[in-house]
Amino acid sequence: MAKFVVGVDDSESSTKAIRWAAHAAAMEDADLTVVCAYDASVSNYAPGLVIPQDVVDAISAEARELADSSATLAAEVAPDIHISTTVVEGDAAGALLELGKDSTVVVGTRGLGSIRGLLLGSVGVSIAAHHHGRSVIVEGASTLHEDGPVVVGVSDDPISDPAVAEAYRQASLRNVKLIAVHTWSQLDADALHGYGIEPDAIARMSDDAVEALAERMAGYAADYPDVVVDRRVLPDDAAKAVVEAAGEDASLIIVGSRGRGGFRGLLLGSTSQKVLHHARCPVMVVRQ
């Protein structure tokens, strides 16, 4: 059975992450776990200071209250799903990666520091880079549009295949249009002409890109006959093209991941990282 884990703090982006996760869990008939992590270590205070137990208890109680109120909000969005809460002391990203091993992990993009610092940008990047399942980053300043199109970035190699498959599934679940974006040059058409590339050569490159996109998406139409697909093939920066295709009305952007490497961010690739930083709607990263 599918499971969702959402990390919470008391920021606006956390509220949107909870709403998104609850709605998505309801669509997939999945359980939802609300996780609140807090850090009461001496590193947050003066060096060598021993933190009184009553202070630690107060921080823990605040985290528990936040987890419970977040679960209440989730239940208002999706009253028919099973919702549980978990409060942990320690690193937020590490806790979410451990608790969400077999789940879709959802976080917001901003936090406020101290125990409210769960959803700092670094946490979102760490989840997206290192989680081996689906991870969703919900942009704090955006408006959630559950009935907007799903947008997927499609490369000309198998790296994006899991993202394409998930994009079809999400579009079908939401009963919305799928926008598939494929770029074949970092430069736009005017720049290519400016470099002296002949129009016939540009046309051939464009035709080759259309064929490459068709190959990457072959077979899915039979599995998802209900999904209407808008294919966009153009010369442009890949991340820019995906973000612009999504605009502010998309319900979800889906991008792939290289799925190898060990350093922070290495698993994402530059295109996925750019999309995460600039998207105005939730972004799902799907591991290869």
KOLBAFI-552109 format. One line per field, with one value per residue: x, y, z of N, C-alpha, C in turn; residue in three letters. Coordinates in steps of 0.2 Angstrom, whole numbers. Example, Ala and Ser with C-alpha at 12.3 -4.5 7.8 and 13.67 -1.06 7.14 Angstrom:
REM KOLBAFI-552109
nX <- [66,64] .
nY <- [-28,-11] .
nZ <- [39,35] .
caX <- [62,68] .
caY <- [-22,-5] .
caZ <- [39,36] .
cX <- [66,64] .
cY <- [-16,0] .
cZ <- [39,39] .
type <- [Ala,Ser] .
***
This chain:
REM KOLBAFI-552109
nX <- [4,2,11,13,24,25,34,34,33,30,27,21,23,24,11,5,12,6,-7,-6,0,-10,-21,-15,-12,-26,-30,-23,-27,-19,-10,-5,8,13,27,36,51,63,76,86,99,115,122,114,114,124,141,145,135,123,107,93,81,68,67,70,59,49,51,50,36,30,33,26,13,12,13,1,-8,-6,-9,-23,-26,-23,-33,-44,-43,-43,-53,-55,-43,-30,-21,-6,5,22,35,51,67,81,91,82,81,87,79,67,71,74,62,54,57,51,41,32,40,36,39,40,46,53,58,59,69,78,67,58,64,63,59,69,78,89,85,75,82,91,82,76,88,93,83,76,64,49,49,43,43,36,32,32,27,17,1,-10,-15,-25,-32,-25,-13,-2,16,30,47,56,69,82,86,86,85,74,63,56,51,42,33,27,22,11,3,0,-7,-18,-24,-27,-35,-32,-23,-8,7,21,38,52,68,80,91,102,101,90,79,82,95,102,101,108,121,124,119,111,94,88,96,93,79,80,86,76,66,72,72,58,56,63,57,45,49,53,40,33,21,14,2,-7,-8,-14,-26,-35,-28,-24,-12,0,13,28,41,56,70,79,84,83,77,71,62,53,48,42,32,24,20,10,-1,0,-3,7,24,35,50,65,79,96,101,113,129,136,137,130,116,121,114,103,106,109,97,86,88,88,74,68,72,65,52,35,25,21,34,39,51,57,65,78] .
nY <- [-6,11,24,40,53,67,81,93,110,126,135,144,137,124,122,122,111,100,101,97,85,77,78,71,59,54,53,42,33,31,29,42,50,61,71,78,86,90,100,100,101,106,113,123,133,142,137,122,124,117,111,114,101,105,114,107,98,107,111,99,97,107,103,91,97,104,94,87,97,98,86,87,97,90,80,87,90,77,67,53,46,36,44,47,52,57,62,67,68,77,78,85,81,69,61,61,55,42,38,39,29,19,27,41,56,72,89,106,122,132,138,142,142,136,125,127,125,115,115,121,127,119,106,102,101,91,80,78,75,63,54,38,35,43,60,76,93,107,122,137,150,148,145,132,122,110,106,109,107,92,93,87,85,79,69,64,51,36,41,49,41,35,46,50,40,41,53,52,43,52,62,55,51,63,67,77,87,82,89,88,91,94,98,103,110,122,135,147,149,161,163,152,155,166,161,157,145,136,137,125,115,118,115,101,96,99,91,79,79,79,66,59,62,56,43,41,42,32,20,23,29,19,13,23,29,39,51,67,73,86,90,97,103,111,123,128,132,118,118,130,130,120,126,137,131,126,137,146,139,125,109,100,98,86,78,69,60,57,46,41,43,52,64,79,85,79,68,74,82,97,102,97,103,117,118,115,126,136,134,137,129,113,101,85,74,60,45,37] .
nZ <- [0,-4,4,13,19,28,32,45,50,58,47,33,21,26,29,17,12,20,16,2,3,10,1,-10,-4,-2,-15,-19,-10,2,17,29,37,48,52,64,68,81,88,102,106,113,103,98,107,119,119,128,137,148,144,153,159,159,149,138,138,136,123,116,119,112,99,98,100,88,78,81,78,64,60,62,53,41,41,40,26,20,26,25,25,34,47,55,68,71,82,83,90,84,68,55,41,41,49,41,30,35,41,30,21,13,7,0,1,8,8,13,7,14,31,48,57,72,82,73,61,52,38,30,16,13,19,10,-2,2,4,-8,-15,-10,-6,-10,-15,-21,-20,-14,-16,-10,-15,-5,-8,-17,-25,-23,-36,-39,-50,-61,-75,-76,-77,-86,-87,-101,-106,-118,-116,-106,-93,-89,-90,-78,-73,-83,-84,-71,-72,-82,-74,-63,-70,-75,-62,-57,-67,-77,-90,-98,-99,-109,-109,-120,-123,-135,-137,-128,-132,-139,-153,-160,-156,-161,-175,-175,-173,-185,-189,-201,-207,-212,-205,-192,-193,-195,-183,-175,-179,-176,-163,-160,-164,-154,-142,-145,-145,-131,-125,-130,-130,-117,-120,-123,-111,-103,-109,-106,-104,-110,-120,-121,-131,-131,-140,-141,-144,-130,-113,-102,-89,-88,-98,-93,-81,-86,-94,-84,-77,-66,-64,-64,-58,-54,-56,-63,-62,-67,-60,-59,-51,-45,-37,-23,-16,-9,-19,-31,-35,-41,-53,-64,-70,-63,-51,-54,-58,-45,-38,-44,-48,-47,-42,-34,-34,-40,-38,-46,-43,-53] .
caX <- [0,6,12,15,26,26,38,30,35,24,28,16,25,22,4,3,14,2,-13,-4,1,-16,-25,-12,-14,-32,-31,-20,-29,-13,-9,-1,12,15,33,39,58,65,83,87,106,118,124,109,115,131,145,146,129,119,101,88,77,61,67,70,52,45,53,47,29,29,34,20,7,13,12,-6,-12,-5,-13,-30,-27,-23,-39,-49,-42,-44,-56,-56,-37,-27,-16,-3,10,28,39,58,73,87,91,75,82,89,73,62,74,74,55,51,61,46,35,33,41,34,41,39,53,55,57,60,75,76,63,54,68,62,58,74,79,94,82,71,87,93,77,76,94,95,78,76,57,46,50,39,44,30,34,28,23,13,-6,-11,-20,-26,-35,-20,-10,4,21,35,53,58,76,82,88,81,85,68,58,52,47,37,28,24,18,5,-1,-3,-12,-24,-27,-30,-40,-29,-19,-1,12,28,43,58,72,86,97,102,100,84,80,86,102,105,102,114,128,125,116,106,87,87,99,89,73,82,87,70,63,75,70,52,56,66,52,40,52,53,34,29,17,10,-5,-11,-10,-17,-30,-39,-24,-23,-5,2,20,31,48,59,77,79,86,78,73,67,56,48,45,38,26,20,18,8,-7,1,-4,13,30,38,57,69,85,102,101,119,133,135,137,123,114,124,109,98,107,107,91,81,90,85,67,66,73,62,45,29,20,24,39,40,57,57,72,78] .
caY <- [0,17,28,47,56,74,85,99,116,131,140,144,132,118,121,120,104,96,100,94,78,74,77,66,52,52,51,36,28,29,32,48,51,68,70,85,85,96,99,103,100,112,117,128,137,144,131,119,125,111,113,111,97,108,117,101,95,112,111,93,97,111,99,87,101,106,88,86,102,97,80,89,100,85,76,91,90,71,64,46,42,35,48,46,57,55,67,64,73,76,81,84,78,62,58,60,50,36,36,38,24,16,31,47,61,78,94,113,125,137,137,148,142,133,119,128,125,109,115,125,125,113,100,100,99,85,75,77,72,57,50,34,35,49,66,81,99,111,129,141,156,147,143,125,121,103,104,111,101,90,95,83,86,73,69,60,45,33,44,52,36,34,52,50,35,44,59,49,41,57,65,50,51,70,69,83,87,81,93,84,96,91,103,100,115,127,141,148,149,167,163,148,158,171,158,155,138,136,135,118,112,119,111,94,95,100,85,73,80,77,59,57,63,51,36,41,42,27,14,25,31,13,12,29,32,45,57,71,75,92,89,104,102,118,125,132,129,113,120,136,128,116,130,141,127,125,143,146,135,118,105,97,97,80,78,63,60,52,40,39,48,52,71,82,88,75,64,78,85,104,104,96,108,123,117,115,133,141,132,140,124,107,98,79,71,53,42,32] .
caZ <- [0,-4,10,12,25,27,37,46,55,58,42,28,16,29,29,10,11,23,12,-4,5,12,-5,-14,-1,-3,-22,-20,-5,5,24,29,43,50,56,67,71,85,90,108,107,115,98,97,113,120,119,134,141,149,143,158,156,158,142,133,138,133,115,114,119,106,93,99,98,81,74,82,74,57,58,62,46,36,42,37,19,18,32,25,26,40,48,61,70,74,84,84,91,79,61,51,35,42,51,36,25,38,42,23,16,8,6,-4,7,6,13,10,4,19,38,52,62,79,81,67,55,48,31,27,9,13,20,4,-7,4,3,-16,-18,-7,-5,-15,-18,-24,-15,-17,-13,-11,-14,0,-10,-23,-24,-25,-41,-39,-56,-66,-78,-74,-82,-85,-92,-104,-109,-124,-114,-101,-86,-87,-91,-72,-72,-88,-81,-65,-75,-84,-68,-59,-74,-75,-56,-56,-73,-80,-96,-96,-104,-109,-112,-122,-126,-139,-137,-123,-135,-142,-161,-163,-154,-166,-181,-174,-173,-192,-191,-207,-205,-213,-200,-186,-194,-194,-176,-172,-181,-173,-156,-160,-164,-148,-137,-146,-142,-124,-123,-133,-126,-112,-122,-123,-104,-100,-115,-104,-103,-115,-119,-125,-132,-132,-142,-142,-141,-124,-107,-100,-83,-90,-102,-89,-77,-90,-96,-78,-75,-59,-63,-65,-51,-52,-60,-62,-65,-65,-56,-61,-47,-44,-34,-16,-13,-9,-25,-36,-38,-45,-59,-63,-72,-58,-46,-56,-57,-38,-35,-48,-49,-44,-40,-31,-39,-38,-40,-46,-44,-59] .
cX <- [4,6,15,18,27,29,35,34,29,24,22,17,23,15,2,6,9,-5,-12,-4,-6,-21,-22,-13,-21,-33,-28,-22,-24,-14,-4,2,14,21,35,46,60,72,84,94,109,121,120,110,122,135,146,140,125,111,96,83,70,61,66,62,48,45,49,39,27,29,28,14,7,11,4,-10,-12,-9,-21,-31,-28,-30,-45,-49,-45,-46,-56,-49,-35,-21,-13,2,16,32,46,63,79,86,85,76,83,83,68,65,73,66,51,54,56,40,37,34,40,36,40,46,56,54,59,65,73,72,59,58,68,63,63,75,84,90,78,76,89,89,77,82,95,89,77,69,55,47,46,41,39,32,29,24,18,5,-7,-16,-21,-29,-31,-17,-4,10,27,41,55,65,76,86,84,81,78,62,53,48,41,31,24,19,11,1,-4,-8,-18,-27,-30,-35,-38,-25,-12,3,19,32,49,62,78,92,96,100,93,85,84,93,106,106,108,121,129,123,111,99,86,90,95,82,75,83,81,66,66,73,63,51,59,61,46,42,51,46,30,27,13,3,-9,-13,-14,-21,-34,-35,-22,-16,-3,10,23,39,51,66,76,82,81,74,69,61,51,45,40,31,22,17,16,1,-6,-1,2,18,33,45,60,75,90,102,107,123,132,135,131,122,116,118,103,100,105,100,86,82,87,77,65,67,68,54,41,24,24,29,40,47,56,63,72,78] .
cY <- [6,21,35,49,63,77,91,104,120,137,139,138,125,117,119,112,99,95,96,86,74,73,71,59,50,50,44,31,26,32,38,49,58,68,77,83,91,94,103,102,106,116,123,134,139,137,129,120,118,113,110,107,100,111,112,99,100,112,104,93,102,108,94,91,102,100,86,90,101,91,82,93,95,81,80,91,83,67,56,42,41,40,47,51,54,61,64,70,72,80,79,80,70,58,57,55,43,34,36,34,21,20,37,52,68,84,101,116,130,135,143,148,138,127,120,127,119,109,120,122,119,106,98,98,92,79,73,74,65,52,45,32,42,54,72,87,104,118,134,146,154,145,136,125,114,101,106,105,99,91,90,85,79,73,65,53,42,36,47,47,35,40,53,46,38,50,57,47,46,61,61,51,58,72,76,82,86,85,90,89,93,97,100,105,120,134,141,148,155,166,158,151,163,168,155,148,139,134,128,114,112,115,103,92,95,93,79,73,78,69,56,57,57,44,36,40,36,22,17,27,25,12,17,32,38,51,60,74,81,91,95,102,109,118,130,129,124,115,126,134,124,121,135,138,126,131,143,142,128,115,102,97,90,80,72,65,55,46,37,44,48,59,74,86,83,71,67,80,93,106,103,101,115,123,118,122,138,140,135,135,118,104,91,76,63,49,37,25] .
cZ <- [0,2,9,19,23,33,38,51,55,53,37,23,19,29,22,9,14,19,6,-2,7,6,-9,-11,-2,-10,-23,-14,0,13,24,36,43,54,58,70,75,87,97,110,109,109,96,102,114,121,126,139,142,149,149,155,155,151,137,132,135,125,113,114,114,100,93,97,91,76,75,78,67,55,58,55,41,36,39,29,17,24,31,25,33,41,55,62,73,76,86,86,87,73,57,45,36,45,46,31,28,39,35,18,11,7,2,2,4,11,9,9,9,26,41,57,68,78,75,61,51,41,28,20,9,15,14,-1,-5,3,-4,-18,-16,-6,-11,-18,-21,-18,-18,-13,-15,-10,-10,-3,-15,-20,-27,-30,-42,-46,-62,-69,-75,-79,-81,-90,-94,-108,-115,-122,-108,-94,-84,-88,-84,-71,-77,-86,-76,-67,-78,-79,-65,-63,-74,-68,-55,-62,-76,-86,-93,-102,-103,-113,-114,-125,-130,-140,-131,-126,-139,-150,-163,-162,-159,-173,-181,-174,-180,-194,-196,-204,-207,-208,-194,-187,-193,-187,-173,-173,-177,-165,-155,-160,-157,-143,-139,-144,-135,-121,-126,-128,-120,-114,-122,-115,-101,-106,-113,-104,-110,-115,-124,-125,-134,-134,-144,-140,-136,-118,-104,-94,-84,-93,-98,-84,-80,-92,-90,-76,-67,-58,-63,-58,-49,-57,-58,-65,-63,-61,-59,-57,-45,-40,-27,-13,-14,-16,-31,-39,-42,-52,-59,-65,-67,-52,-47,-56,-50,-36,-38,-49,-45,-42,-37,-36,-36,-41,-40,-48,-50,-56] .
type <- [Met,Ala,Lys,Phe,Val,Val,Gly,Val,Asp,Asp,Ser,Glu,Ser,Ser,Thr,Lys,Ala,Ile,Arg,Trp,Ala,Ala,His,Ala,Ala,Ala,Met,Glu,Asp,Ala,Asp,Leu,Thr,Val,Val,Cys,Ala,Tyr,Asp,Ala,Ser,Val,Ser,Asn,Tyr,Ala,Pro,Gly,Leu,Val,Ile,Pro,Gln,Asp,Val,Val,Asp,Ala,Ile,Ser,Ala,Glu,Ala,Arg,Glu,Leu,Ala,Asp,Ser,Ser,Ala,Thr,Leu,Ala,Ala,Glu,Val,Ala,Pro,Asp,Ile,His,Ile,Ser,Thr,Thr,Val,Val,Glu,Gly,Asp,Ala,Ala,Gly,Ala,Leu,Leu,Glu,Leu,Gly,Lys,Asp,Ser,Thr,Val,Val,Val,Gly,Thr,Arg,Gly,Leu,Gly,Ser,Ile,Arg,Gly,Leu,Leu,Leu,Gly,Ser,Val,Gly,Val,Ser,Ile,Ala,Ala,His,His,His,Gly,Arg,Ser,Val,Ile,Val,Glu,Gly,Ala,Ser,Thr,Leu,His,Glu,Asp,Gly,Pro,Val,Val,Val,Gly,Val,Ser,Asp,Asp,Pro,Ile,Ser,Asp,Pro,Ala,Val,Ala,Glu,Ala,Tyr,Arg,Gln,Ala,Ser,Leu,Arg,Asn,Val,Lys,Leu,Ile,Ala,Val,His,Thr,Trp,Ser,Gln,Leu,Asp,Ala,Asp,Ala,Leu,His,Gly,Tyr,Gly,Ile,Glu,Pro,Asp,Ala,Ile,Ala,Arg,Met,Ser,Asp,Asp,Ala,Val,Glu,Ala,Leu,Ala,Glu,Arg,Met,Ala,Gly,Tyr,Ala,Ala,Asp,Tyr,Pro,Asp,Val,Val,Val,Asp,Arg,Arg,Val,Leu,Pro,Asp,Asp,Ala,Ala,Lys,Ala,Val,Val,Glu,Ala,Ala,Gly,Glu,Asp,Ala,Ser,Leu,Ile,Ile,Val,Gly,Ser,Arg,Gly,Arg,Gly,Gly,Phe,Arg,Gly,Leu,Leu,Leu,Gly,Ser,Thr,Ser,Gln,Lys,Val,Leu,His,His,Ala,Arg,Cys,Pro,Val,Met,Val,Val,Arg,Gln] .
***
